[in-house]
Amino acid sequence: MQMLVSGKWQDSSSGRKEEVISPFDGHVVDVVPVATPDDALAALDRAEVGARIQRNLPAHARADILLRAAALADERAEAIAQTITAETGKPITEARGEAGRAGAIIRLAAYEGTQLYGDSLPLDANPGTGQDKIGFTLRQPCGIVVAITPFNYPSLLVLHKIAPALAAGNAVVLKPARSTPLTALKLAECFVDAGLAPEALSVLTGSGGELGDVLVSDPRVRKVSFTGSTETGTHIASTAGVKKLSLELGASCPVIILPDADIELAASAVAAGGFINAGQVCISVQRVLVDRRVEADFLDALVPMVKAIEVGDPTSASTRLGSLISTREAERVEGSIDAARRSGARVLTGGERSGAVLQPSVLADVDPRSPFSQDELFGPAVAVSRADDMESALALANDSAYGLGAGIFTSDVSGAVRAMRQIDAGNIHINWTPLWRADLMPYGGLKGSGIGKEGIRSAVQEMTEEKTVVLHGRPW
């Protein structure tokens, strides 16, 4: 498959290509170009033109294009889902769920792009000099947006960046994950076929190491939206220069289980929230902090549910857990489990690996300050640690460099309110795990988990800039 540069499907200027490999069985899914820095600069050159075209389009015209793209995404949902499964190893049922949201995300962006309200300013409150003036604010597109996306949700996370950016009137240069470029290219086809200005969207395939700095440091780029590791996000922040940044970074999400919790509900939620997409989710359950009084009951409920997760061929409708993105990643997670075991944790189930497939794992007696608990795991395992009471559980939940999502299970309203106020996380769920997200809600983290918000309405705001206008009349 070719990459997209300013509406044209083409190969790299160097002629280099690379294979996209299925992580589950190693077959070649497709071949894509390896873009060069010169290709990136060419895409930015054309994006300058695209930004002017997009800015001059009225909001209703941009919305019409996005609505046509949404209809195409609906029509092509099964093909997109099959592509997701092929290049990620994600179970087809999960891939269909992800692809099925594509049209809805684009439609939501189309709507929010028409809702860019400003504010009136009470300038007459300024003593002596404001009564003969009228002030208000306007929002306008940023201009050129660079979007960099990870492998784990190659449709969802691409659309959470490019759809609001286009709806707000920007041009976009997208760099999808090197291991999962095909889904992004199929989504781009929907926008091209819907009549988007050719200069408004480019999708560059290849190495982030070779392209990233060229894209994010270019002074013509006004906005960078990145989802990925905290390490890479920190590098982007130090490289980008003076521009707007949205950085959705790493996490080690805690879930607190108090004595008055519904244990069966908590166990079933953790059994889902820790293992969807093989745990390769920023808001996956990683740390379970359970009150010692109900720890045994919780583990008795959780372990059979995790053992029942069907692991295997991601193209099978019955499979609930497929492969990780690569054998190397599976080996890394396996090594983390082994290190935790050597440090005193008990592996109650799982831990075995075959290629890129790792059995879903539950570890108990995990030191909450150990690397297995503190570092982002991004794999199909949960760490269960003991807490003495609610106060200690809240302290352990906040004892992390991250702050993306958290959950707490309790039947006490006062305890829930206390958790809402005291947990340092961008998304807090009461009686559920953090692995739940509506496309319309604000989404982003605190501390090392990033800056800025996604969610379509929030993203449209982040993809625009505000300016103040003052109309001066003659003094009365």
C-alpha positions as CSV (number, residue, x, y, z in Angstrom):
1,M,0.0,0.0,0.0
2,Q,1.3,3.5,-0.8
3,M,1.4,6.4,1.6
4,L,-0.6,9.6,1.2
5,V,1.1,12.9,0.5
6,S,-1.2,15.8,-0.3
7,G,-3.9,13.7,-1.8
8,K,-1.6,11.6,-3.9
9,W,-0.9,7.9,-3.2
10,Q,2.8,7.5,-3.7
11,D,6.0,5.7,-2.7
12,S,8.9,7.2,-0.7
13,S,11.3,9.5,-2.5
14,S,14.0,7.0,-1.6
15,G,12.1,4.0,-3.0
16,R,12.5,2.1,0.2
17,K,9.7,-0.1,1.4
18,E,9.1,-2.4,4.5
19,E,6.8,-5.2,5.4
20,V,3.9,-5.0,7.8
21,I,4.0,-8.3,9.7
22,S,1.2,-10.0,11.6
23,P,2.4,-10.4,15.2
24,F,0.3,-13.5,15.7
25,D,1.6,-15.7,13.0
26,G,4.3,-13.7,11.3
27,H,2.7,-13.5,7.8
28,V,3.3,-10.4,5.7
29,V,0.1,-8.3,5.7
30,D,1.3,-5.7,3.2
31,V,4.2,-3.6,2.2
32,V,4.4,0.2,2.8
33,P,6.9,3.0,1.9
34,V,9.6,4.2,4.3
35,A,9.2,7.9,4.2
36,T,12.3,10.2,4.3
37,P,12.8,13.6,5.9
38,D,12.4,15.1,2.5
39,D,9.0,13.4,2.2
40,A,8.1,14.9,5.5
41,L,9.1,18.4,4.4
42,A,7.2,18.0,1.2
43,A,4.1,17.1,3.2
44,L,4.5,20.2,5.3
45,D,4.9,22.3,2.2
46,R,1.6,21.1,0.9
47,A,0.0,21.4,4.3
48,E,0.7,25.1,4.2
49,V,-1.6,25.3,1.2
50,G,-4.1,22.9,2.8
51,A,-4.3,25.0,6.0
52,R,-5.3,28.1,3.9
53,I,-7.9,26.1,2.0
54,Q,-9.4,24.6,5.2
55,R,-9.5,27.9,7.0
56,N,-11.4,29.5,4.2
57,L,-14.0,26.7,4.1
58,P,-17.1,27.6,6.1
59,A,-17.8,25.2,9.0
60,H,-20.9,23.7,7.3
61,A,-18.8,22.8,4.2
62,R,-16.2,21.1,6.4
63,A,-18.9,19.3,8.3
64,D,-20.4,18.0,5.0
65,I,-17.1,16.5,4.0
66,L,-16.7,14.8,7.3
67,L,-20.2,13.4,7.2
68,R,-19.5,11.8,3.9
69,A,-16.3,10.4,5.3
70,A,-18.2,9.0,8.2
71,A,-20.7,7.3,5.9
72,L,-17.7,5.7,4.0
73,A,-16.2,4.6,7.3
74,D,-19.5,2.9,8.2
75,E,-19.5,1.1,4.8
76,R,-15.9,0.0,5.2
77,A,-16.0,-1.0,8.9
78,E,-15.5,-4.7,8.3
79,A,-12.5,-4.2,6.0
80,I,-11.0,-1.8,8.6
81,A,-11.6,-4.3,11.4
82,Q,-9.9,-7.1,9.4
83,T,-6.9,-4.8,8.8
84,I,-6.8,-3.9,12.6
85,T,-6.7,-7.6,13.5
86,A,-4.1,-8.5,10.8
87,E,-1.6,-5.8,11.8
88,T,-2.1,-5.8,15.6
89,G,-3.1,-9.3,16.6
90,K,-6.2,-7.9,18.3
91,P,-9.2,-10.3,18.5
92,I,-11.6,-9.6,15.6
93,T,-14.5,-9.0,18.0
94,E,-12.5,-6.1,19.6
95,A,-11.4,-4.9,16.2
96,R,-15.0,-4.8,15.0
97,G,-15.9,-2.7,18.1
98,E,-13.1,-0.3,17.4
99,A,-13.8,0.0,13.6
100,G,-17.5,0.4,14.4
101,R,-16.8,3.6,16.3
102,A,-15.1,5.2,13.4
103,G,-18.1,6.7,11.7
104,A,-19.6,8.0,15.0
105,I,-16.3,9.7,15.9
106,I,-16.1,11.5,12.6
107,R,-19.8,12.6,12.9
108,L,-19.2,13.9,16.4
109,A,-16.2,15.9,15.1
110,A,-18.3,17.3,12.3
111,Y,-20.8,18.6,14.8
112,E,-18.3,20.0,17.2
113,G,-16.5,21.8,14.3
114,T,-19.6,23.8,13.8
115,Q,-19.9,24.8,17.5
116,L,-16.9,27.2,17.9
117,Y,-18.6,29.8,20.0
118,G,-16.8,32.9,21.4
119,D,-17.6,35.0,24.4
120,S,-18.6,38.6,24.8
121,L,-16.4,40.7,27.1
122,P,-17.8,43.1,29.7
123,L,-15.4,45.9,28.8
124,D,-17.6,48.5,30.4
125,A,-16.4,47.0,33.7
126,N,-13.0,48.6,33.0
127,P,-13.1,51.9,34.9
128,G,-13.2,55.0,32.7
129,T,-12.1,53.5,29.3
130,G,-14.4,50.7,28.4
131,Q,-17.9,52.0,28.0
132,D,-17.6,53.0,24.4
133,K,-16.1,49.7,23.3
134,I,-17.4,46.2,22.5
135,G,-15.2,43.1,23.0
136,F,-15.6,39.5,22.1
137,T,-13.5,36.4,21.3
138,L,-13.2,34.4,18.1
139,R,-11.7,30.9,17.6
140,Q,-9.7,30.0,14.5
141,P,-7.8,26.9,13.3
142,C,-4.2,26.4,14.5
143,G,-3.1,25.9,10.9
144,I,-0.9,22.8,10.5
145,V,-1.4,19.9,13.0
146,V,1.1,17.1,13.3
147,A,-0.5,14.0,14.7
148,I,1.6,11.0,15.9
149,T,-0.3,7.9,17.0
150,P,0.6,4.5,18.6
151,F,-0.1,0.9,17.6
152,N,-2.6,-0.2,20.2
153,Y,-5.8,1.5,18.8
154,P,-4.9,2.3,15.2
155,S,-8.3,3.5,14.2
156,L,-9.6,5.0,17.5
157,L,-6.5,7.1,18.3
158,V,-6.0,8.2,14.7
159,L,-9.5,9.5,14.4
160,H,-9.4,11.2,17.8
161,K,-6.7,13.4,16.3
162,I,-7.4,13.9,12.6
163,A,-11.2,14.2,12.8
164,P,-11.3,17.1,15.2
165,A,-8.3,18.7,13.5
166,L,-10.0,18.7,10.1
167,A,-13.4,19.7,11.6
168,A,-11.8,22.7,13.1
169,G,-10.3,23.8,9.8
170,N,-6.7,22.6,10.0
171,A,-4.4,20.7,7.7
172,V,-3.0,17.5,9.2
173,V,0.2,15.5,8.7
174,L,-0.3,12.1,10.3
175,K,2.6,9.8,11.4
176,P,1.0,6.5,12.5
177,A,2.8,3.8,14.4
178,R,5.4,2.0,12.2
179,S,3.9,-1.4,13.0
180,T,0.3,-0.4,12.2
181,P,0.2,2.0,9.3
182,L,-2.5,0.2,7.2
183,T,-5.5,1.1,9.3
184,A,-4.5,4.8,9.2
185,L,-4.2,4.6,5.4
186,K,-7.6,3.0,5.0
187,L,-9.1,5.7,7.2
188,A,-7.4,8.4,5.2
189,E,-9.0,6.9,2.1
190,C,-12.4,7.7,3.6
191,F,-11.5,11.4,3.8
192,V,-10.0,11.5,0.4
193,D,-13.0,9.8,-1.2
194,A,-15.3,12.2,0.7
195,G,-13.8,15.2,-1.1
196,L,-11.4,16.6,1.4
197,A,-9.0,19.1,-0.1
198,P,-5.9,17.1,-1.2
199,E,-3.5,19.3,0.6
200,A,-5.4,19.0,3.9
201,L,-4.2,15.5,4.8
202,S,-1.0,13.5,4.5
203,V,-0.1,10.1,6.0
204,L,3.6,9.3,6.2
205,T,4.7,5.7,6.9
206,G,8.1,4.6,8.2
207,S,10.3,5.4,11.0
208,G,9.3,7.8,13.8
209,G,12.9,8.2,14.7
210,E,13.7,9.6,11.2
211,L,10.5,11.6,10.8
212,G,9.5,12.8,14.2
213,D,12.0,15.6,14.9
214,V,11.6,16.9,11.4
215,L,7.8,17.2,11.8
216,V,7.5,18.4,15.4
217,S,10.3,21.0,15.2
218,D,9.2,22.7,12.0
219,P,8.1,26.3,12.8
220,R,5.3,26.0,10.3
221,V,3.6,23.5,12.6
222,R,1.5,25.1,15.3
223,K,0.0,22.1,17.0
224,V,1.4,18.6,17.9
225,S,-0.8,15.9,19.1
226,F,1.0,12.8,20.3
227,T,-0.1,9.6,22.1
228,G,2.7,7.3,23.3
229,S,5.4,6.8,25.9
230,T,6.3,9.4,28.5
231,E,9.9,9.2,27.3
232,T,9.0,10.1,23.7
233,G,6.6,12.8,24.9
234,T,9.3,14.4,26.9
235,H,11.5,14.4,23.9
236,I,8.8,16.0,21.8
237,A,8.2,18.7,24.4
238,S,11.9,19.6,24.4
239,T,12.1,19.5,20.6
240,A,8.9,21.1,19.4
241,G,9.6,24.8,20.3
242,V,6.9,27.3,20.7
243,K,3.7,25.6,19.7
244,K,0.6,23.9,21.2
245,L,1.1,20.4,22.5
246,S,-1.3,17.6,23.5
247,L,0.6,14.7,25.0
248,E,-1.2,11.6,26.1
249,L,1.5,9.6,27.7
250,G,2.2,6.6,30.0
251,A,0.2,5.2,32.9
252,S,0.0,2.7,35.7
253,C,-3.6,2.8,36.5
254,P,-4.8,1.9,40.0
255,V,-8.1,0.3,41.1
256,I,-9.1,0.4,44.7
257,I,-11.4,-2.2,46.2
258,L,-12.8,-1.4,49.6
259,P,-14.5,-3.8,52.1
260,D,-18.0,-2.6,51.1
261,A,-17.5,-3.2,47.4
262,D,-19.5,-5.6,45.3
263,I,-16.7,-8.2,45.0
264,E,-18.1,-10.0,42.0
265,L,-18.6,-6.8,40.1
266,A,-15.1,-5.7,40.9
267,A,-13.6,-9.0,39.9
268,S,-15.5,-9.1,36.6
269,A,-14.5,-5.5,35.8
270,V,-10.9,-6.1,36.5
271,A,-10.9,-9.4,34.5
272,A,-12.1,-7.3,31.5
273,G,-10.2,-4.0,32.3
274,G,-6.8,-5.7,32.7
275,F,-6.8,-7.8,29.6
276,I,-8.7,-6.1,26.7
277,N,-6.3,-5.6,23.8
278,A,-3.8,-7.9,25.7
279,G,-3.4,-5.1,28.3
280,Q,-1.9,-2.8,25.7
281,V,-4.1,0.1,26.7
282,C,-3.0,3.3,28.6
283,I,-6.0,3.0,30.9
284,S,-5.7,-0.8,31.4
285,V,-6.0,-2.0,35.0
286,Q,-2.4,-2.5,36.2
287,R,-2.4,-2.0,40.0
288,V,-5.2,-3.5,42.1
289,L,-5.1,-2.1,45.7
290,V,-7.5,-4.3,47.7
291,D,-8.3,-3.9,51.4
292,R,-6.8,-6.8,53.3
293,R,-10.2,-7.7,54.7
294,V,-11.5,-8.7,51.3
295,E,-8.3,-9.7,49.5
296,A,-8.9,-13.4,49.6
297,D,-12.5,-13.1,48.5
298,F,-11.5,-10.9,45.6
299,L,-8.7,-13.2,44.4
300,D,-11.1,-16.2,44.7
301,A,-13.5,-14.4,42.4
302,L,-10.9,-12.9,40.0
303,V,-8.6,-15.8,39.2
304,P,-11.2,-18.2,37.7
305,M,-12.5,-15.4,35.5
306,V,-9.0,-14.7,34.2
307,K,-8.3,-18.4,33.6
308,A,-11.5,-18.5,31.5
309,I,-10.2,-15.9,29.1
310,E,-9.9,-17.7,25.7
311,V,-6.4,-17.1,24.2
312,G,-5.6,-17.9,20.6
313,D,-6.1,-17.0,16.9
314,P,-7.3,-13.3,16.8
315,T,-9.4,-14.1,13.7
316,S,-11.6,-16.4,15.7
317,A,-14.8,-14.9,17.0
318,S,-14.4,-16.8,20.3
319,T,-10.9,-15.5,21.1
320,R,-10.7,-12.8,23.8
321,L,-7.0,-12.4,23.9
322,G,-4.7,-12.5,20.9
323,S,-1.1,-11.5,20.6
324,L,0.9,-8.6,21.8
325,I,2.2,-6.3,19.1
326,S,5.5,-8.2,18.8
327,T,7.4,-11.1,20.2
328,R,9.9,-8.6,21.7
329,E,7.1,-6.9,23.6
330,A,5.8,-10.3,24.9
331,E,9.3,-11.2,26.0
332,R,9.6,-7.9,27.9
333,V,6.3,-8.4,29.8
334,E,7.3,-12.0,30.5
335,G,10.6,-10.7,32.0
336,S,8.7,-8.3,34.1
337,I,6.5,-11.1,35.5
338,D,9.6,-13.2,36.2
339,A,11.3,-10.3,38.0
340,A,8.2,-9.7,40.2
341,R,8.1,-13.4,41.0
342,R,11.8,-13.4,42.1
343,S,11.0,-10.3,44.3
344,G,8.3,-12.2,46.2
345,A,5.1,-11.9,44.2
346,R,2.9,-15.0,43.7
347,V,1.8,-15.8,40.1
348,L,-1.7,-17.1,40.6
349,T,-2.3,-17.8,36.9
350,G,-0.7,-17.1,33.6
351,G,2.8,-16.0,32.8
352,E,3.5,-18.5,30.0
353,R,4.5,-17.2,26.6
354,S,4.5,-18.6,23.1
355,G,5.9,-16.2,20.5
356,A,4.0,-12.9,20.8
357,V,1.2,-14.6,22.8
358,L,1.3,-14.3,26.6
359,Q,-1.2,-16.0,28.9
360,P,-3.3,-13.6,31.0
361,S,-1.7,-13.3,34.4
362,V,-2.6,-12.3,37.9
363,L,0.1,-11.7,40.5
364,A,-0.6,-11.3,44.2
365,D,1.6,-10.0,47.1
366,V,3.1,-7.4,44.8
367,D,5.1,-4.7,46.4
368,P,3.2,-1.6,45.4
369,R,6.5,0.3,45.1
370,S,8.1,-2.3,42.9
371,P,8.8,-1.7,39.2
372,F,6.1,-4.2,38.3
373,S,3.6,-1.9,40.0
374,Q,5.1,1.5,39.3
375,D,6.3,1.1,35.7
376,E,3.9,1.0,32.8
377,L,3.5,-2.7,31.9
378,F,1.4,-2.5,28.7
379,G,0.7,-6.2,28.8
380,P,-1.9,-8.8,30.0
381,A,-1.1,-8.9,33.7
382,V,-2.5,-7.2,36.8
383,A,-0.6,-6.7,40.1
384,V,-2.7,-7.2,43.3
385,S,-1.4,-5.4,46.4
386,R,-2.7,-5.2,49.9
387,A,-4.0,-2.0,51.5
388,D,-4.7,-1.6,55.3
389,D,-7.6,0.9,54.9
390,M,-9.0,3.5,52.6
391,E,-6.4,6.1,53.6
392,S,-3.5,3.9,52.7
393,A,-5.2,2.8,49.5
394,L,-5.6,6.4,48.4
395,A,-1.9,7.1,49.3
396,L,-0.8,4.1,47.3
397,A,-3.0,5.1,44.3
398,N,-1.3,8.5,44.2
399,D,2.2,7.1,44.8
400,S,3.0,7.0,41.1
401,A,4.7,9.2,38.5
402,Y,1.5,8.8,36.4
403,G,-2.0,10.0,36.7
404,L,-4.1,9.0,33.7
405,G,-7.0,6.9,35.1
406,A,-8.2,5.3,38.3
407,G,-11.1,3.3,39.6
408,I,-12.6,2.6,43.0
409,F,-15.2,0.1,44.1
410,T,-17.3,1.0,47.1
411,S,-21.0,1.3,48.1
412,D,-20.3,4.3,50.3
413,V,-21.1,7.6,48.7
414,S,-18.9,9.5,51.1
415,G,-16.0,7.3,50.2
416,A,-16.6,7.8,46.5
417,V,-16.6,11.6,46.9
418,R,-13.4,11.4,48.9
419,A,-11.8,9.4,46.1
420,M,-13.0,11.8,43.4
421,R,-11.3,14.7,45.2
422,Q,-8.1,13.0,46.4
423,I,-7.0,10.7,43.6
424,D,-4.6,12.5,41.2
425,A,-5.8,11.1,37.9
426,G,-7.4,12.7,34.8
427,N,-10.2,10.1,34.7
428,I,-11.8,8.6,37.8
429,H,-14.4,5.8,37.7
430,I,-16.6,4.9,40.6
431,N,-17.6,1.2,40.6
432,W,-15.7,0.5,37.4
433,T,-12.2,0.4,36.2
434,P,-10.5,3.2,34.2
435,L,-10.8,1.1,31.0
436,W,-13.9,2.9,29.9
437,R,-14.1,5.8,27.6
438,A,-16.8,7.7,25.7
439,D,-15.6,9.5,22.6
440,L,-17.3,12.7,23.6
441,M,-15.8,12.9,27.2
442,P,-12.6,14.9,28.1
443,Y,-9.7,12.5,28.2
444,G,-6.2,13.1,29.5
445,G,-3.9,12.7,32.4
446,L,-2.1,14.5,35.2
447,K,1.6,14.3,36.2
448,G,3.7,12.2,33.9
449,S,0.7,11.0,32.0
450,G,0.7,14.1,29.8
451,I,-0.8,17.5,29.1
452,G,-3.9,18.6,27.2
453,K,-7.2,16.8,26.6
454,E,-8.6,14.6,24.0
455,G,-12.3,13.7,23.5
456,I,-13.8,15.3,20.4
457,R,-15.1,18.5,22.0
458,S,-11.9,19.1,24.0
459,A,-9.7,18.2,21.0
460,V,-11.5,20.7,18.7
461,Q,-10.8,23.4,21.4
462,E,-7.2,22.3,21.5
463,M,-6.9,22.4,17.7
464,T,-8.1,26.0,17.6
465,E,-6.7,29.3,19.0
466,E,-8.6,32.1,20.6
467,K,-8.2,35.8,19.8
468,T,-9.8,38.8,21.3
469,V,-11.5,41.5,19.2
470,V,-12.2,45.0,20.5
471,L,-14.4,47.4,18.6
472,H,-13.7,51.0,19.6
473,G,-16.4,53.6,19.3
474,R,-16.1,57.3,19.8
475,P,-16.2,58.6,23.4
476,W,-19.7,59.5,24.5
